Amino acid sequence: MENKKINVKEKFTKINEYWSPRVITEMNNYQFKLAKIKGEFIWHSHDSTDEVFIVIDGEMNIELRDDLIKLSKGDMYVVPKGVEHKPFAEKECQIMLVEPKGVVNTGKIINDFTSPNDIWV
């Protein structure tokens, strides 16, 4: 990994699939990932780590079993580890995720939404 300036807006132009996080840099054992999202994801949880959603552009929601979190450009929300959640966006939304290296985007569930790790843009 090179230590250089990263233009997040430019990196988003290289992402063509929804719900497929792409790594843009690493810090210690954490990866900074960008994703374009649209439509509904699946209910899932992460048993060993919290998950942070940072909205770069657009709007999204995170459905919890007992709440609905609405996020807009510039907002962020941390889903505590072990909490079931289902993110969704009515229109395309650009987000950043910060999570430990190796975290599977669908938690313990493996399906069509499961994205391979360590794909860089």
C-alpha positions as protocol buffer text, in pm:
chain_id: "A"
residue {
  index: 1
  type: MET
  ca { x: 0 y: 0 z: 0 }
}
residue {
  index: 2
  type: GLU
  ca { x: 130 y: 340 z: -97 }
}
residue {
  index: 3
  type: ASN
  ca { x: 100 y: 638 z: 134 }
}
residue {
  index: 4
  type: LYS
  ca { x: -66 y: 892 z: -94 }
}
residue {
  index: 5
  type: LYS
  ca { x: -361 y: 1124 z: -120 }
}
residue {
  index: 6
  type: ILE
  ca { x: -686 y: 949 z: -214 }
}
residue {
  index: 7
  type: ASN
  ca { x: -968 y: 1123 z: -400 }
}
residue {
  index: 8
  type: VAL
  ca { x: -1283 y: 950 z: -274 }
}
residue {
  index: 9
  type: LYS
  ca { x: -1505 y: 1101 z: -545 }
}
residue {
  index: 10
  type: GLU
  ca { x: -1274 y: 965 z: -817 }
}
residue {
  index: 11
  type: LYS
  ca { x: -1265 y: 621 z: -653 }
}
residue {
  index: 12
  type: PHE
  ca { x: -1646 y: 601 z: -666 }
}
residue {
  index: 13
  type: THR
  ca { x: -1631 y: 637 z: -1047 }
}
residue {
  index: 14
  type: LYS
  ca { x: -1452 y: 299 z: -1056 }
}
residue {
  index: 15
  type: ILE
  ca { x: -1727 y: 115 z: -869 }
}
residue {
  index: 16
  type: ASN
  ca { x: -1994 y: -27 z: -1099 }
}
residue {
  index: 17
  type: GLU
  ca { x: -2177 y: -279 z: -880 }
}
residue {
  index: 18
  type: TYR
  ca { x: -2410 y: -221 z: -587 }
}
residue {
  index: 19
  type: TRP
  ca { x: -2337 y: -378 z: -247 }
}
residue {
  index: 20
  type: SER
  ca { x: -1976 y: -462 z: -343 }
}
residue {
  index: 21
  type: PRO
  ca { x: -1742 y: -282 z: -101 }
}
residue {
  index: 22
  type: ARG
  ca { x: -1401 y: -191 z: -242 }
}
residue {
  index: 23
  type: VAL
  ca { x: -1092 y: -113 z: -36 }
}
residue {
  index: 24
  type: ILE
  ca { x: -928 y: 227 z: -84 }
}
residue {
  index: 25
  type: THR
  ca { x: -671 y: 218 z: 198 }
}
residue {
  index: 26
  type: GLU
  ca { x: -569 y: 45 z: 521 }
}
residue {
  index: 27
  type: MET
  ca { x: -469 y: 170 z: 863 }
}
residue {
  index: 28
  type: ASN
  ca { x: -330 y: -75 z: 1118 }
}
residue {
  index: 29
  type: ASN
  ca { x: -561 y: -376 z: 1076 }
}
residue {
  index: 30
  type: TYR
  ca { x: -857 y: -170 z: 948 }
}
residue {
  index: 31
  type: GLN
  ca { x: -974 y: -120 z: 593 }
}
residue {
  index: 32
  type: PHE
  ca { x: -1154 y: 183 z: 453 }
}
residue {
  index: 33
  type: LYS
  ca { x: -1404 y: 63 z: 195 }
}
residue {
  index: 34
  type: LEU
  ca { x: -1634 y: 242 z: -48 }
}
residue {
  index: 35
  type: ALA
  ca { x: -1961 y: 102 z: -175 }
}
residue {
  index: 36
  type: LYS
  ca { x: -2249 y: 211 z: -389 }
}
residue {
  index: 37
  type: ILE
  ca { x: -2579 y: 82 z: -255 }
}
residue {
  index: 38
  type: LYS
  ca { x: -2932 y: 77 z: -390 }
}
residue {
  index: 39
  type: GLY
  ca { x: -3232 y: -134 z: -297 }
}
residue {
  index: 40
  type: GLU
  ca { x: -3242 y: -369 z: 0 }
}
residue {
  index: 41
  type: PHE
  ca { x: -2962 y: -571 z: 153 }
}
residue {
  index: 42
  type: ILE
  ca { x: -3017 y: -869 z: 385 }
}
residue {
  index: 43
  type: TRP
  ca { x: -3065 y: -900 z: 759 }
}
residue {
  index: 44
  type: HIS
  ca { x: -2728 y: -986 z: 909 }
}
residue {
  index: 45
  type: SER
  ca { x: -2497 y: -916 z: 1203 }
}
residue {
  index: 46
  type: HIS
  ca { x: -2126 y: -916 z: 1278 }
}
residue {
  index: 47
  type: ASP
  ca { x: -2045 y: -1107 z: 1597 }
}
residue {
  index: 48
  type: SER
  ca { x: -1688 y: -985 z: 1642 }
}
residue {
  index: 49
  type: THR
  ca { x: -1695 y: -619 z: 1536 }
}
residue {
  index: 50
  type: ASP
  ca { x: -1899 y: -303 z: 1519 }
}
residue {
  index: 51
  type: GLU
  ca { x: -1980 y: -171 z: 1171 }
}
residue {
  index: 52
  type: VAL
  ca { x: -1971 y: 197 z: 1079 }
}
residue {
  index: 53
  type: PHE
  ca { x: -2166 y: 346 z: 789 }
}
residue {
  index: 54
  type: ILE
  ca { x: -2057 y: 692 z: 668 }
}
residue {
  index: 55
  type: VAL
  ca { x: -2277 y: 848 z: 399 }
}
residue {
  index: 56
  type: ILE
  ca { x: -2064 y: 1029 z: 141 }
}
residue {
  index: 57
  type: ASP
  ca { x: -2353 y: 1112 z: -94 }
}
residue {
  index: 58
  type: GLY
  ca { x: -2723 y: 1031 z: -100 }
}
residue {
  index: 59
  type: GLU
  ca { x: -2951 y: 886 z: 165 }
}
residue {
  index: 60
  type: MET
  ca { x: -2984 y: 543 z: 321 }
}
residue {
  index: 61
  type: ASN
  ca { x: -3163 y: 367 z: 603 }
}
residue {
  index: 62
  type: ILE
  ca { x: -3050 y: 102 z: 846 }
}
residue {
  index: 63
  type: GLU
  ca { x: -3334 y: -110 z: 975 }
}
residue {
  index: 64
  type: LEU
  ca { x: -3282 y: -258 z: 1319 }
}
residue {
  index: 65
  type: ARG
  ca { x: -3525 y: -506 z: 1476 }
}
residue {
  index: 66
  type: ASP
  ca { x: -3668 y: -225 z: 1694 }
}
residue {
  index: 67
  type: ASP
  ca { x: -3570 y: 97 z: 1515 }
}
residue {
  index: 68
  type: LEU
  ca { x: -3510 y: 266 z: 1180 }
}
residue {
  index: 69
  type: ILE
  ca { x: -3201 y: 484 z: 1138 }
}
residue {
  index: 70
  type: LYS
  ca { x: -3220 y: 740 z: 855 }
}
residue {
  index: 71
  type: LEU
  ca { x: -2889 y: 874 z: 727 }
}
residue {
  index: 72
  type: SER
  ca { x: -2812 y: 1155 z: 482 }
}
residue {
  index: 73
  type: LYS
  ca { x: -2494 y: 1294 z: 326 }
}
residue {
  index: 74
  type: GLY
  ca { x: -2242 y: 1362 z: 602 }
}
residue {
  index: 75
  type: ASP
  ca { x: -2410 y: 1134 z: 859 }
}
residue {
  index: 76
  type: MET
  ca { x: -2258 y: 826 z: 1016 }
}
residue {
  index: 77
  type: TYR
  ca { x: -2390 y: 547 z: 1235 }
}
residue {
  index: 78
  type: VAL
  ca { x: -2219 y: 265 z: 1422 }
}
residue {
  index: 79
  type: VAL
  ca { x: -2405 y: -66 z: 1440 }
}
residue {
  index: 80
  type: PRO
  ca { x: -2281 y: -243 z: 1755 }
}
residue {
  index: 81
  type: LYS
  ca { x: -2139 y: -591 z: 1715 }
}
residue {
  index: 82
  type: GLY
  ca { x: -2398 y: -865 z: 1731 }
}
residue {
  index: 83
  type: VAL
  ca { x: -2690 y: -635 z: 1638 }
}
residue {
  index: 84
  type: GLU
  ca { x: -2900 y: -754 z: 1345 }
}
residue {
  index: 85
  type: HIS
  ca { x: -2943 y: -487 z: 1081 }
}
residue {
  index: 86
  type: LYS
  ca { x: -3057 y: -443 z: 722 }
}
residue {
  index: 87
  type: PRO
  ca { x: -2929 y: -144 z: 525 }
}
residue {
  index: 88
  type: PHE
  ca { x: -3124 y: -14 z: 227 }
}
residue {
  index: 89
  type: ALA
  ca { x: -3143 y: 286 z: -4 }
}
residue {
  index: 90
  type: GLU
  ca { x: -3429 y: 386 z: -233 }
}
residue {
  index: 91
  type: LYS
  ca { x: -3188 y: 565 z: -470 }
}
residue {
  index: 92
  type: GLU
  ca { x: -2817 y: 518 z: -526 }
}
residue {
  index: 93
  type: CYS
  ca { x: -2617 y: 610 z: -218 }
}
residue {
  index: 94
  type: GLN
  ca { x: -2239 y: 626 z: -177 }
}
residue {
  index: 95
  type: ILE
  ca { x: -2102 y: 508 z: 156 }
}
residue {
  index: 96
  type: MET
  ca { x: -1773 y: 446 z: 333 }
}
residue {
  index: 97
  type: LEU
  ca { x: -1725 y: 154 z: 569 }
}
residue {
  index: 98
  type: VAL
  ca { x: -1440 y: 124 z: 819 }
}
residue {
  index: 99
  type: GLU
  ca { x: -1390 y: -225 z: 953 }
}
residue {
  index: 100
  type: PRO
  ca { x: -1123 y: -476 z: 1048 }
}
residue {
  index: 101
  type: LYS
  ca { x: -958 y: -653 z: 758 }
}
residue {
  index: 102
  type: GLY
  ca { x: -1135 y: -977 z: 668 }
}
residue {
  index: 103
  type: VAL
  ca { x: -1488 y: -883 z: 779 }
}
residue {
  index: 104
  type: VAL
  ca { x: -1749 y: -1046 z: 555 }
}
residue {
  index: 105
  type: ASN
  ca { x: -2012 y: -795 z: 444 }
}
residue {
  index: 106
  type: THR
  ca { x: -2297 y: -1041 z: 507 }
}
residue {
  index: 107
  type: GLY
  ca { x: -2175 y: -1162 z: 847 }
}
residue {
  index: 108
  type: LYS
  ca { x: -2217 y: -1540 z: 881 }
}
residue {
  index: 109
  type: ILE
  ca { x: -2459 y: -1560 z: 588 }
}
residue {
  index: 110
  type: ILE
  ca { x: -2313 y: -1657 z: 251 }
}
residue {
  index: 111
  type: ASN
  ca { x: -2535 y: -1572 z: -47 }
}
residue {
  index: 112
  type: ASP
  ca { x: -2547 y: -1362 z: -365 }
}
residue {
  index: 113
  type: PHE
  ca { x: -2483 y: -1044 z: -162 }
}
residue {
  index: 114
  type: THR
  ca { x: -2158 y: -1180 z: -15 }
}
residue {
  index: 115
  type: SER
  ca { x: -1874 y: -978 z: -162 }
}
residue {
  index: 116
  type: PRO
  ca { x: -1513 y: -1100 z: -185 }
}
residue {
  index: 117
  type: ASN
  ca { x: -1269 y: -929 z: 50 }
}
residue {
  index: 118
  type: ASP
  ca { x: -957 y: -730 z: -36 }
}
residue {
  index: 119
  type: ILE
  ca { x: -1075 y: -600 z: -374 }
}
residue {
  index: 120
  type: TRP
  ca { x: -907 y: -262 z: -419 }
}
residue {
  index: 121
  type: VAL
  ca { x: -1000 y: 34 z: -639 }
}
